[in-house]
Amino acid sequence: MRQIYIIFDIIYIFSVNSVAIIIIGLNIFFSYKGFRDRIFFNKYKFSPIRIKRGEKIRYISSGFLHVDTTHLIVNMFTLYFFVDAVIFRVGEINFIIIYFTSLVFGNWLTYRFNSNNINYSAVGASGAVMGIVYSAILLNPEMTLFFFILPMPGYLFGLGYLFYSIYSMKKVNDNIGHEAHLGGAIAGFFSTIFISPAVVFTNLFTVLILLIPIVYFYIKSK
């Protein structure tokens, strides 16, 4: 419980957009309920077999649950650091569109690759968060991100992480939802272009760089 209060304290200390506060607040509320109520957790977590039976709400509900406090804090901190970079460029409504499009598409891609795995389940806002990260990179090509302690251009980080996710989907068994990360990033990329098509002209280099692994994944998965 103490960790949950710490998140709220940080949100209070650092000015955060009201839309971001609502999304972060909902994640904290439902995740904490899931920590204490396993029936609730199991009812709304991502489960391909349940989705196949018609429980489509899990495409969204699973994005507001987390495995533990650390999982929740990492996702919410990441979201916090990229919120303003997106909202400043496209506004609050479009931020919400990008967030939920990335969440749903990330989970859809996860379903596509695990639809017959009756033991598969997942939770977390990672797909939505990755969509916001890639939207921020696309909208702010001058952005610098850190790989551990090494600074690098945002587009280079984006390029590397997409290829890492593609590789890890089949090669790495680490209990990380690489499909959701990849799907969320792809959705964030394309929904940002749809909302703000001018980025294709103003940030063409970044667009082309990030398209490389996306096209590779599309060809590879056909």
LINCOR-V637743 format. One record per residue. N is the residue number from 1. OMEGA is omega in radians with two decimals (* if undefined). NEAR is the number of other C-alpha atoms within 8 Angstrom. Layout:
n=N omega=OMEGA near=NEAR
n=N omega=OMEGA near=NEAR
//
This chain:
n=1 omega=-3.13 near=4
n=2 omega=-3.13 near=5
n=3 omega=3.13 near=7
n=4 omega=3.11 near=9
n=5 omega=3.12 near=8
n=6 omega=3.12 near=8
n=7 omega=3.14 near=9
n=8 omega=3.11 near=8
n=9 omega=-3.13 near=8
n=10 omega=3.10 near=8
n=11 omega=-3.13 near=10
n=12 omega=-3.08 near=8
n=13 omega=-3.13 near=6
n=14 omega=-3.11 near=6
n=15 omega=-3.14 near=6
n=16 omega=3.11 near=10
n=17 omega=-3.06 near=8
n=18 omega=3.11 near=6
n=19 omega=3.11 near=7
n=20 omega=3.12 near=10
n=21 omega=3.14 near=10
n=22 omega=-3.12 near=8
n=23 omega=3.11 near=8
n=24 omega=3.12 near=9
n=25 omega=3.11 near=8
n=26 omega=3.09 near=9
n=27 omega=3.13 near=12
n=28 omega=-3.09 near=11
n=29 omega=-3.07 near=8
n=30 omega=3.09 near=10
n=31 omega=-3.14 near=12
n=32 omega=3.07 near=8
n=33 omega=3.10 near=10
n=34 omega=3.09 near=12
n=35 omega=-3.03 near=10
n=36 omega=-3.05 near=6
n=37 omega=-3.08 near=8
n=38 omega=3.08 near=8
n=39 omega=3.08 near=6
n=40 omega=-3.14 near=9
n=41 omega=-3.10 near=12
n=42 omega=-3.13 near=7
n=43 omega=-3.02 near=6
n=44 omega=3.09 near=10
n=45 omega=3.10 near=13
n=46 omega=-3.14 near=13
n=47 omega=-3.11 near=11
n=48 omega=-3.10 near=14
n=49 omega=3.10 near=10
n=50 omega=3.09 near=8
n=51 omega=3.11 near=12
n=52 omega=3.12 near=8
n=53 omega=3.03 near=6
n=54 omega=-3.10 near=6
n=55 omega=-3.06 near=8
n=56 omega=3.13 near=6
n=57 omega=-3.11 near=7
n=58 omega=3.06 near=12
n=59 omega=-3.13 near=13
n=60 omega=-3.04 near=10
n=61 omega=-3.13 near=11
n=62 omega=3.14 near=14
n=63 omega=3.11 near=15
n=64 omega=3.06 near=14
n=65 omega=3.09 near=15
n=66 omega=-3.08 near=13
n=67 omega=-3.12 near=9
n=68 omega=-3.08 near=7
n=69 omega=3.13 near=9
n=70 omega=3.10 near=6
n=71 omega=3.14 near=10
n=72 omega=-3.09 near=14
n=73 omega=-3.14 near=9
n=74 omega=-3.13 near=8
n=75 omega=-3.09 near=12
n=76 omega=3.06 near=9
n=77 omega=3.13 near=8
n=78 omega=3.10 near=9
n=79 omega=-3.12 near=11
n=80 omega=-3.05 near=10
n=81 omega=-3.09 near=7
n=82 omega=-3.08 near=11
n=83 omega=-3.04 near=11
n=84 omega=-3.12 near=10
n=85 omega=3.12 near=10
n=86 omega=-3.09 near=14
n=87 omega=3.13 near=11
n=88 omega=-3.08 near=7
n=89 omega=-3.00 near=7
n=90 omega=3.12 near=10
n=91 omega=-3.03 near=9
n=92 omega=-3.11 near=8
n=93 omega=-3.14 near=6
n=94 omega=3.03 near=10
n=95 omega=3.13 near=12
n=96 omega=3.12 near=8
n=97 omega=-3.14 near=8
n=98 omega=-3.11 near=16
n=99 omega=-3.05 near=13
n=100 omega=3.03 near=10
n=101 omega=3.14 near=13
n=102 omega=3.11 near=20
n=103 omega=-3.08 near=19
n=104 omega=-3.11 near=13
n=105 omega=3.08 near=13
n=106 omega=3.11 near=18
n=107 omega=3.08 near=14
n=108 omega=3.13 near=11
n=109 omega=3.07 near=11
n=110 omega=3.11 near=12
n=111 omega=-3.10 near=9
n=112 omega=-3.10 near=7
n=113 omega=-3.09 near=7
n=114 omega=-3.02 near=9
n=115 omega=-3.12 near=10
n=116 omega=3.14 near=6
n=117 omega=-3.04 near=8
n=118 omega=-3.12 near=8
n=119 omega=-3.05 near=4
n=120 omega=2.99 near=8
n=121 omega=-3.11 near=8
n=122 omega=3.03 near=9
n=123 omega=3.04 near=12
n=124 omega=3.14 near=14
n=125 omega=-3.00 near=13
n=126 omega=-3.14 near=13
n=127 omega=3.12 near=20
n=128 omega=-3.13 near=17
n=129 omega=3.12 near=15
n=130 omega=3.07 near=14
n=131 omega=3.11 near=18
n=132 omega=3.10 near=18
n=133 omega=-3.09 near=12
n=134 omega=3.02 near=13
n=135 omega=3.13 near=13
n=136 omega=3.12 near=11
n=137 omega=-3.10 near=12
n=138 omega=-3.10 near=14
n=139 omega=-3.09 near=12
n=140 omega=-3.03 near=8
n=141 omega=3.13 near=11
n=142 omega=-3.08 near=6
n=143 omega=3.05 near=8
n=144 omega=3.10 near=8
n=145 omega=-3.10 near=9
n=146 omega=2.98 near=8
n=147 omega=-2.90 near=8
n=148 omega=3.14 near=4
n=149 omega=-3.08 near=5
n=150 omega=3.09 near=6
n=151 omega=3.09 near=8
n=152 omega=3.09 near=10
n=153 omega=-3.12 near=11
n=154 omega=-3.11 near=12
n=155 omega=3.13 near=12
n=156 omega=3.05 near=8
n=157 omega=-3.14 near=11
n=158 omega=3.11 near=11
n=159 omega=-3.10 near=12
n=160 omega=-3.08 near=8
n=161 omega=3.08 near=8
n=162 omega=3.12 near=12
n=163 omega=3.09 near=9
n=164 omega=-3.14 near=8
n=165 omega=3.12 near=12
n=166 omega=3.12 near=12
n=167 omega=-3.01 near=9
n=168 omega=-3.14 near=10
n=169 omega=-3.08 near=9
n=170 omega=-2.96 near=7
n=171 omega=-3.02 near=6
n=172 omega=3.09 near=7
n=173 omega=-3.02 near=7
n=174 omega=3.12 near=4
n=175 omega=3.06 near=4
n=176 omega=-3.10 near=5
n=177 omega=-3.10 near=9
n=178 omega=3.10 near=10
n=179 omega=3.12 near=14
n=180 omega=3.11 near=16
n=181 omega=-3.12 near=13
n=182 omega=-3.13 near=14
n=183 omega=3.11 near=16
n=184 omega=3.13 near=20
n=185 omega=3.13 near=17
n=186 omega=3.13 near=12
n=187 omega=3.10 near=14
n=188 omega=3.13 near=18
n=189 omega=-3.04 near=12
n=190 omega=3.12 near=8
n=191 omega=3.08 near=10
n=192 omega=3.10 near=13
n=193 omega=3.12 near=11
n=194 omega=-3.11 near=7
n=195 omega=-3.09 near=8
n=196 omega=-3.06 near=8
n=197 omega=-3.14 near=9
n=198 omega=-3.12 near=7
n=199 omega=3.12 near=12
n=200 omega=-3.12 near=9
n=201 omega=-3.08 near=7
n=202 omega=-3.09 near=6
n=203 omega=-3.02 near=11
n=204 omega=-3.11 near=9
n=205 omega=3.13 near=6
n=206 omega=3.12 near=10
n=207 omega=-3.10 near=11
n=208 omega=3.12 near=8
n=209 omega=-3.10 near=9
n=210 omega=3.10 near=11
n=211 omega=-3.06 near=8
n=212 omega=3.14 near=9
n=213 omega=3.12 near=10
n=214 omega=3.09 near=10
n=215 omega=3.10 near=8
n=216 omega=3.13 near=8
n=217 omega=-3.14 near=9
n=218 omega=-3.14 near=8
n=219 omega=-3.10 near=7
n=220 omega=-3.05 near=6
n=221 omega=3.14 near=5
n=222 omega=* near=4
//
